[in-house]
Amino acid sequence: MRIVDERSEHMSVRQDILQPLSTARSHGAMISVIHQGGYGYAATSDLSRGGIQEAITRARDWATMSAGKSVTNFSALPQSSAKGHYHGPTAIPWSRADMIALLMQESSTCKIDDRIVDWGTAISTTHTDQWFFSSHGADIYQHFDYFIPNLSVTAHEGTETQTRTLGGQYNGFCQQGGINILERSGFYGAGIRVAQEAVALLSAQNCPSGRMDLLLLPEQMMLQIHESIGHPLELDRILGDERNFAGTSFVTPEMFGHFQYGSSLLNVTYDPERDEEFASYRWDDDGTPVEKTWLIKDGVLQRPLGGTLSQARAGLAGVANSRACDWNRPPIDRMANLNIEPGHSTLSEMIASIENGVLMNTNVSWSIDDSRNKFQFGCEYGELIVNGERKGLVKNPNYRGISESFWRSLKMMGDASTYAVMGTPFCGKGEPSQVIRVGHASPACLFGQVDVFGGGA
C-alpha cells in the first residue's frame, strides 16, 4: 500500500497585478495485490478501514483475472521489505505575504521599455508526505518540499516578438527545498535582466545557418538530456510498452554494455541522492532503495532506466526508478534524476576553442521522432562566436540532429563552474497519463559540426 498526501500552492503576478491564488490537496492510497502469479491494483481516496478493504478486494479481483495471462509471473518478482524514513531539504517557513511582495517587486522591474508587452512572475510550492507498506514487512516514510520560481518577459516591435524567461517554459529551476532556491536560480533581480535580454533580441540578427560548433548551456542541456538520453533509456519503452502512446526507442536490449552512445567525454548517471535535485528520494514507489548508477560511462551505454518489473522482463540490471505521479496511478519506469557528470573545461576555454559557432540557451520549442532519435530544438537565446570571441546576440537559434551521432560529436565538457541543477515538473508518459517531476543537472557542453539554422530556415 502506497499512501500519498500532497499539498500545493501557486502564486503569480501578471503585469503587476496579483492573480487569484490557487491551492490543491491530493490524498489517497494505491493498493497493489499479487495473487497466483497475477497482478492487480486499485486506488481510493477513502482511507477508512472499509474504503481500504474495498480497494484490496478490487485489486485482488484484477490479480485473479490477470493470473496466467500476463507476460510476467508477478509472484516471482522480489518484493520490498525495506524500512526507513527520509526527509528531503527542508523548506524554511516564509509567509504568503512575503512571497507575494517579492513577486510584485520583480514584476515591477520588468517594464523597462514600451516594447515590453507582457510579463509575469510566479512561485509554486508543493509539500508531499508518502508512506509505503507491504505484506513483506516494508515500512517507509518520505517527505519532500518542492519549490518552483518562474519569470517571463515578452517584447514586441513591428512584426517581431521575443520572449525571454528564467529557466524556460518548463520551469527549469525547480528544486527541492525552499526560498534558498530563489538565490540559486538567480530570481532576485531577474526582472530587469530578463527584460533587457527580451528587448535586445528584437534587434538581434537572425541565427546563421550551416554546420558549425554548438555550445549549449545547462538550461538547454536539460531538455537535450531529457529527450535524447532519458526517454530512450526507459526500459519499458525499449520493451514496447509505450509504443502506442509516447513512442518507442532506438535503443535495443542488445546495446547495453558495448554501444558507443556518445564521445568518451560523455558520462551520465542516475542519481536520486542529490538532495536538492527535483526527483531525489531514497526508495522508489516499489520500495526499492536507490543508488547512484552509471548509465553511460566514457560514452559507452551501460544500464537502462528500468525498475524491478522491467528488469525481470528484460533480464537486465536497472535502477530504482519505478515511480508514480500520484496515489491514483501505478508506478512505471521514469527517469528521475538523470545527470551529466562535469568535465574539466571552463566556459572561457570552450569559447576560445570555437572558430565558428553559436552559444544557445533555454529551450523554446522541440520536436523528436517516436523512437527518440531524430530531433529539432529551438532556443530563446543565442550568441555568435567567431575566432574564439563572442560577437553578439542572435535570435531564433535552432539546431537539429540524430541522438547517437549528436552525442558522439561532444568535444568539450564544462567543469563544475559551468554546472547547474535543473529539472521539470512536466514529464508526460503512461496510460493513463502521468505527469511527473524529473531532475537534470549538467555542465555546459560543446558539440562539433552541428546543423544550426535560424528562424526562417
N, C-alpha and C positions, 0 to 999 in steps of 0.2 A: 504494500500500500504506500502510495506517494501522496502526501498532503502538501498543498501549496496555498499560502496566504500572501497575496501581493497587493500593495497599496501604492498608487501612483498619483502624481500631481503635475499639471502643466500650467506654466505662467508665460504669457507673451505680451509684448508691446509692439504695435504696428503704427508707424508714422506718429510716434509719441503718444499714442492712445492705448491705454491698458485694455486688453481683450478679456472676455469672460474667462475666469479661471475654470479649469476642469479637474476633477478628481475621479478616481476609479478604485474599486476594490474587486479582486478576484479571489475566491476562496472555495476550495473543493478538494476532492480526492479522486485518484485513479486507482482502481483495483485491477491487478493482473493475476490470472489464475492459469497454472499449468496442470493439466489433468489428462492422464492416459496418453501422453505424448502430444496432446493438443494444447492450443494457447488461446485464451480469450481475455478481453478486458472490458471494463465498464467504468464510466465516470459518474460522479454525483456531487451535487452541491449540498445535499442533505447529509450532514455529518452526525446525525443521531444514530443510535445503535440500529434502529430499523432501517435507516437510509443506507448505512454501510452494509448491512446484511443483504438488502435487496440488490445492491451493486455486486456483491460477491456471488449471489445466485445467478445474475445475468452473465457475469464473466465466466462462471463455471459452465453455464449452458453453451456459451460460444466455444469454450475449450472442448467440450464434449463433441460438438458438431464438427470442429476442425480436426479432431483426432484422426490420424491416418490419411488425411487429405492435404497435408502441408509438405513443403519441400524439406522441412526440418523436423526431427524428433525433438520437441522442446524439452522433454523430460531429461534428455542427455546433456542439456546445457548447464554449465556451472552457475550456481546461484550465490548471491552475496550473503555473507554472514558478518559484514563489517559493522563496527561500532565506532562512533566518534562524533565530535562537534567541530564545526568550523564557522568562524565569524570573519567575513571579509573586512577590508578597510572601513573604519567607522566614519559615518557622516557626522561631522561636527554640527551641533544644533545651530540653526540660523533662522531667523524669523521670516515669515512670508513677507512682512512689510519691508525688511531689508533687501530681500531678493527683488521685489518689485521696484524699489528705489534704484537698485543697480541697473535693472533693465531699462528704466526710464532715463537714467543718466547716460548709458551708452547709446540709446536711441537718439537722445537729444544732440549727440555729436555727429550724427551721420549726415545731416542735411547741410553739407559744406558748399553746395553748388546748386543752382536752379535746375541743372540737368539730372539731379537725383530725383527720381520719380517714385521710388518705393524703398522702404527699409523696415527692418524689424529685428527684434531681439527676443530670445526665449530661453527658458530653463525648464527642464523636465527632471523630476526625481522619482525614483521607484525604490521601495523597500520590500524585500522578499524574505519570507521565512519558509523553509522547506524541510519536511520530515520524510524519512524512508524507513519502512519496516518490512521484514519478510518472515515467513514461517521457518527460515533457516537461521533466524536469530539476529538479522540485521537491525540496527537501531542507530540511525544517522540523523543529525540535525545540522542545517546550514543556513546562514543568514547573509544576505547581500544587500548593499546600498549602491544604487546606480545613479549617476549624475550626468546630464547631457546639456551643455550650453550650445547656443546657436545664435548666429548673427548673419544677416544678409542685407546687401545694398544693391539696388538696381539703378543704373544710369541710362539715360536715353537722349539722343540728339539726332534729328533728321530721321534717317531710316535705320540708324544703328542703336542697338540695345545691348548692354553688357551687365551681367550680374556677377558680383563677387561675394563670396561667403567665407565664414570662419569654419573650416573643416569640411565644406562641401554640403551638397543637398542630402547626404546620407548621415549627417550629424557625426562626422568623423572623430571628433574629440571626446566621444563618450567614454567614460571610465567608471571604475568602482571607487567609491569614496564620497567626498563632499565638496565643500567650497574651495578646497585646495586645488581642485581640477580647474577652476577658473584661471588661476595663475599659470598652471602648466599649459593650458590651451591658448594663452595669450589673450583672454577675453577682456581683461582690463585695458582700456584704451584702444580696443579693436575697432570701435565705431569709426573713428577718424581714418585709421589706416585702411580699412576695407573700403570705405567710401572713396578715398583718394585713388586706390587702385581701380575701382569701377569707373571713375571718371577718366583716368589716364588711358584705360583700354579703349575708350571711344575713339580716340585719335591715333591709336597704335596702328602700325602697318599689319596687314594680314599675314598670318604664318606662311612662310615659304613652303613649297612642295618639293619633294625629292627624297632620295636616300641619304640619310645623314645620321650623326650621332644624336642620341636622345638621353637626356639627363632627367630622371624622374625623382621628385621629392616625395617624402613619406605620405602626404595627403593623397597623391595619385597612386603611389605604390600600394596603398591599402586595397584599392579596387583591383589592381593588377594581380595581386596575390589572391584575392578572394575569388575572382572569376577564372583565372587560368592555372591556379595551383589547388586552391581549396576545393572547389566543386569537382574538378576532375579526379581528385584523390578520394572522394567519398565512396566507400566500398559498396554500399547498397546501390549507388548509381552505376558503379562498374559492373555489378551483378545484374543490372537491368531493371531494378525496382522503380526507378523514376522515369523510365523511358517515355511513358505516355503523358507525362506532365512537365517535369523540369528538365528532361533530356537525359542523355546517356553520357559516356565519357570516352575520349580517345585512348585512355589508359586501359590496359587489359591485365588480368591477374599474372600473366606470364612475364610482365615487365619488371616486377619487383625484384630487386637485388642486382640488377645489371643495366637497366635502361638509363641512358645519358639524358636526363631531363633538362639540364642546363649546363653552363660552363662550370669549371672546377671551383669558381668563386661562390656558387650557389649552395647555401646551407639553410635548410628550412626545418623548423621544429614545431611540434605540437607542445604547447606549454601552458596548461591551466594553473600553474603555480605562481605566475607573475601576478601578485595580488591586485595591483591597481588596474590590470587589464580587464576588459569588459566581460569576458567569458571565463574568468578564473573561478575555480571550485576545487574541492578535494575528493569528491566522489561524483560520478556521473549519475544519471537518473535510473540506472540499473543497479546502483550501489557499488560500482567498480571503482577502486581507488586509482587516482591519477598519477602519472609520472611523466616528466619531460622526456620527449621521444624525438629522435631524428627521423624525419620523413624523407628528406633529401640530404645526402652527405657528399660534399665535394662534387655536386652536380648529379650524382647517381641516385636513382629512385630506390628507397629503402623499405618504406612501410606505408600502407593505406590508412585512411581515416575510417576505421570500422570498429564498432562496438562488439560485444560478446556474440550476438546473434550472427552478424555478418562474418565474423572471424570463423565461426563454426561452419558456416555455409561455404566459405571460400577456401578454408584450410590455410589461412594466412594470419600471422600475428598482426594485431591492430593496436588501437589505443582506447582509452576510456572516454569515448565521445558519444555515447548513447544519450540523447538529450531531447526533452520535450519543451515546447514553448509555454505550456501552462498545465494545470491539473486535468484539463479535458482533452488532452492529446497524448498518444503513446510515444515513448522515446524512439527516435530514429537516428541514423548516423548524421552528425553535424560537425562542422569544422572546429568549433570552439575557438581557442586562441591559436592562430597559425602565424608564425613569425619568421622573418628572415634574420639570421644572425649577422651582426655587423662585421665589416672587414677592417681595412687599415688605411683607407684613403680619406683625406679631408675634402670638404666641398671645394676648396680653392684648388687643390691638386687635380680634382676631376675636371673642373672648368678649364684649368690651364692645359690639360691634355687634348682638348677639343679643338680641332681645326675648323670644322663647320658643323654646327648642331643647334639644337633647341632645348632649353630647360622648360619643363612643364610641371604644373602642379594643380591639384584639386579637380576631381572629376566633375564633368557637367553632362556627359552623355556616354552611353556604352551599348555595344551590341556584340554578341558572341553566339556562335552556332550551337546546335543541340548537343554536340559532342565536346563542347568546351574547348575548342581548338582554334578555329579561325575567329579573330576578334577585330573590333574597331572601337577606339576610345577617343573622346574629346575632353579637353580641359578648359577650365576658366581662364588660366593664366599661363603665359609663355614669355620667355626671353630668348632672343637670338644670341648665339655665342659664335664668334669668329676669331680664329687665331688665338684662342685661349682667353678671350676677353668678352665680357657681357656687353652687348651692343644695343640694348633697349628692349622695350616691350614688343610682343607680337600678340595679336588677338586671334581667337578662334583656332587654337592649335589642336591638331588631331594626329593620331598615328594608328597604324594597323599592323597586323602580323599573324603568325601561326604560333601557338603556345610553345611547342618544343624548340623551334628554330629561334624564336624570340629570346627565350631564356638561355639558349646556347650563345647568344650574342652578347651576354653580360660580360663586360670587360673591366669594370672597376666597381668596387663595393665600398660604400661610405663607412666611415668609422663611427664610434659611439657618439661623437659630436653632431652627427647628422641624423641620429636615431630618434624616432618618435613613436609613442604608443597611440595607435588609432583604433577604430572599430566602427561597427554599425549596428543599430538595433533592428535592421530591416532585411535580414536574410530570409528569403522565402523558399520553401520546399515542402514536399509531402502532400499526401491526400488522406484525410482532409488537410487543408493548407496549414502550415505552421510558419509564423514569422518570428525569428529568434535572434538573440544577441550573439555577436561574434566579435573577436578582437584580432587586430593585425598590427604588429609592430615591425618597423623596417627602417633601415638607413636609406639615404639617397643611393640610387643605382644608375650606372652609366651603361647604356647599350649601344652597340656599334651598328651603323648602316641599317637603320630602321626606316620604313616607309612613312614619311611625315607629310602632312598636307594641311592646307588652310581651309577655312570655312566654305570657300567657293569651289573646292576641288571635288 
